Amino acid sequence: MLKKSKLVVALAAVALIAATAPAAPAAGNLEIFTWWASGGEAAGLAGMTTEFTNKNPDTTFVNASVAGAAGTNAKGVLVSRMEAGNPPDTFQAHAGAELSSYVKAGQLEDLTSLYKSEGWDKVFPSDLIKTLTTKGKIYSVPVNIHRANVLWWNPAAAKKAGITKAPASLDAMIADLAKFKKVGIDGMALAGQGDWAIAHLFDYVLLASMGPDKFNGLWNGKTKWDGAEVKTAIKKFATILSYGNASKSLDWPDAGKLITTGKAGFFIMGDWASSQWQSEGLKLGKDYTWAPGPGTAGVYQWLSDSFTLPKGAPNRAAGIAWLKVCGSLAGQDAFNPKKGSIAVRKDSNSKLYDSYLQAAMKSWKVDRLVGSTVHGVNYGNAGMSAYDSAVGKFYAGNAKDSAGLVKGLVAAYKTNNA
Amino acid sequence: MALKSAKRKKHIQNPWGGFFFVLPSILAMAIFVYGMIGWTLKFSFSNRTSAWKKDNSFAGVARYTELLDDPEFTHAFSNLLKFTIVFMIGTMISGLIMSLLLEKGIKGEGFFRSTYLYPMAISFIAMGTSWRWLMDSAKGPKATGLNLIFDKMHLNFLENTWYTSIKGSMFAMALPAIWQMSGYVMALFLAGFRGIPDDLREAARVDGASEYKIYRHILFPQLSPTFLTVLIILGHISMKVFDLIYGIASKGYVTKVLAIYMWQVIFDFQNYAKGAAIAVVILVMIAVVVIPYLIYVNKTEEAK
């Protein structure tokens, strides 16, 4: 008898544990899903977290961070959790088309009313809001803006090659690459690891070669992927690749080191390169310098990290409180100087930022805005993956198979709109 | 006291007692292995091709025929075949040579054994990162890693682009895999050699057989079950290779194999049905290798 009752107690205990375990993010927790886990990203997130806990002292901040591989691992975990109906209270994603699969699956809440009540519809640039809007609704709150079309170079190496100022056009840049080659320096730093950084370069070449109007047409079918403009761009891209470093397997920080150590001339990379180099103790203006991507001055090719509100979030109120911090002036100015990006808001305090970021802020206000393909603005995850793969194949084949690249790009467009 | 122990004995003899002991693992296997295989199969025959089209209706073999038309899939498939062939042959040969060297019981055998086995203890990702540096594709004055070694040794003709060229990628990719697994294969062969009684060699020597003949006619024939085991183990490791390649080249196009493409299709494309179909293809490939082996093992056990 005694034994039996013990068993019942044990079973009851097990049942209790089983019942309470999945309900861990109880009321009073904010579970946030992000892949910012180290360096300037983590420091920026910590700044925003402090802002959040000051405003919401009763809410415990739970960071379900999954680090590594530029967020690809995190995306895998997130996809499984969303599919299983167990979403976090808020998660990080690139603003733009990358969110489209969640939106189409009906997994995100419409945040348009939050934009009105917080006044974001006035302080965020209208071009940006247009891109964020899907069928009249907005599903995410951007916290930062990175610029993708930036040219980085080493003043000392450029001097050796007789280059004193940034090239003004794509063709001028190609001429400069030849000058670098003459003095024994690789013209362009290439990061072949995992295809995306090469696709990033290609994205810039497309933009510089055909201009923003045609470039924007690529994503809505107005510019044909097998048309003459794309073919011209591919020809120029192949020329640029021929001036690249021989090592085809570098990660982007390694490729960046070629610039800062004077072993390569130019580097087309997003402006996160600058914060990476500063964290290594290098000085902007002395060890490295920048210019808008040649031929794209006056065009700001942007990408943005944003936060969302999943449907069925266990603690919806905390999720909304977090989004309010994300869009607030204090939140954005706490995050961005450390992350090495600029605030989305037009009223941000520029004194908190370094000279590159101040210049970027000025351009952000006046420039024509176009999205970055490799970082989730123009294509969803599937299209993006196919785009990277097509460019990676072209690069691996020593830039010979132009017809194959066109075919791959057409297929990527189809994948995206399937 | 005596009564109690007798009772206990009786209890153990009851066949149901044993069954209940293994029941938890039978259940776990049934659900998490066979249940999940069934689930994956069901998905692979469905129309669930995106996160937002919640259409689980039956599609027949549509997903599989799609795979045949998908150049990315055929590319990953042929990559995997190339990798498998080079990896299996290379690992077998180097493992066999190492075991032959150790088999005679040289001095410091324990040291060599653990040195050869050591690569197995390294995580795939850490290993991938170091091999990425070693197999750098720059040649000549800018060479690093293996190419630098060749350059310094004036063996410039050996310098190559490793895994970054479309033709040679998978052959180069097999190198780190061979380096890692050949120690393990050596251990298996060594165990096989040790299982052969010394009397046989002695008898052969007395009969005047040369060392070569002893290996060829006495030792190797007795090793054939070991060969088979090694073949099966390497085969199934090769079919599902993922982390090694991801660690070296990430999702890059040139070195894409089935497991990496499957992961991309499921989590990037969110095409669940197609991803499940690729998973089934991998499963079938492994089954083709493993199931005949299991049948063979069962038969030989019965014969004993």
HADDOCK unambig.tbl for C-alpha pairs under 7 A between the chains (distance, minus, plus):
assign (segid A and resid 76 and name CA) (segid B and resid 267 and name CA) 5.37 0.50 0.50
assign (segid A and resid 79 and name CA) (segid B and resid 267 and name CA) 6.61 0.50 0.50
assign (segid A and resid 101 and name CA) (segid B and resid 51 and name CA) 6.38 0.50 0.50
assign (segid A and resid 101 and name CA) (segid B and resid 52 and name CA) 6.55 0.50 0.50
assign (segid A and resid 104 and name CA) (segid B and resid 52 and name CA) 5.32 0.50 0.50
assign (segid A and resid 105 and name CA) (segid B and resid 51 and name CA) 5.85 0.50 0.50
assign (segid A and resid 105 and name CA) (segid B and resid 52 and name CA) 3.72 0.50 0.50
assign (segid A and resid 193 and name CA) (segid B and resid 249 and name CA) 5.84 0.50 0.50
assign (segid A and resid 193 and name CA) (segid B and resid 250 and name CA) 6.73 0.50 0.50
assign (segid A and resid 193 and name CA) (segid B and resid 252 and name CA) 6.73 0.50 0.50
assign (segid A and resid 194 and name CA) (segid B and resid 249 and name CA) 5.85 0.50 0.50
assign (segid A and resid 194 and name CA) (segid B and resid 250 and name CA) 4.89 0.50 0.50
assign (segid A and resid 194 and name CA) (segid B and resid 251 and name CA) 5.05 0.50 0.50
assign (segid A and resid 194 and name CA) (segid B and resid 252 and name CA) 4.16 0.50 0.50
assign (segid A and resid 195 and name CA) (segid B and resid 252 and name CA) 5.34 0.50 0.50
assign (segid A and resid 246 and name CA) (segid B and resid 137 and name CA) 6.41 0.50 0.50
assign (segid A and resid 246 and name CA) (segid B and resid 138 and name CA) 4.58 0.50 0.50
assign (segid A and resid 247 and name CA) (segid B and resid 136 and name CA) 5.85 0.50 0.50
assign (segid A and resid 247 and name CA) (segid B and resid 137 and name CA) 4.61 0.50 0.50
assign (segid A and resid 247 and name CA) (segid B and resid 138 and name CA) 4.25 0.50 0.50
assign (segid A and resid 248 and name CA) (segid B and resid 137 and name CA) 5.87 0.50 0.50
assign (segid A and resid 248 and name CA) (segid B and resid 164 and name CA) 6.41 0.50 0.50
assign (segid A and resid 249 and name CA) (segid B and resid 136 and name CA) 6.53 0.50 0.50
assign (segid A and resid 381 and name CA) (segid B and resid 268 and name CA) 5.21 0.50 0.50
assign (segid A and resid 381 and name CA) (segid B and resid 269 and name CA) 6.02 0.50 0.50
assign (segid A and resid 382 and name CA) (segid B and resid 268 and name CA) 5.46 0.50 0.50
assign (segid A and resid 382 and name CA) (segid B and resid 269 and name CA) 4.06 0.50 0.50
assign (segid A and resid 385 and name CA) (segid B and resid 268 and name CA) 6.88 0.50 0.50
assign (segid A and resid 389 and name CA) (segid B and resid 252 and name CA) 6.97 0.50 0.50
assign (segid A and resid 389 and name CA) (segid B and resid 253 and name CA) 5.49 0.50 0.50
assign (segid A and resid 392 and name CA) (segid B and resid 252 and name CA) 6.67 0.50 0.50
assign (segid A and resid 392 and name CA) (segid B and resid 253 and name CA) 5.74 0.50 0.50
assign (segid A and resid 393 and name CA) (segid B and resid 253 and name CA) 5.69 0.50 0.50
assign (segid A and resid 393 and name CA) (segid B and resid 254 and name CA) 6.51 0.50 0.50
assign (segid A and resid 396 and name CA) (segid B and resid 164 and name CA) 6.06 0.50 0.50
assign (segid A and resid 396 and name CA) (segid B and resid 165 and name CA) 5.68 0.50 0.50
assign (segid A and resid 396 and name CA) (segid B and resid 166 and name CA) 6.10 0.50 0.50
assign (segid A and resid 396 and name CA) (segid B and resid 254 and name CA) 6.56 0.50 0.50
assign (segid A and resid 397 and name CA) (segid B and resid 165 and name CA) 6.65 0.50 0.50
assign (segid A and resid 397 and name CA) (segid B and resid 166 and name CA) 6.14 0.50 0.50
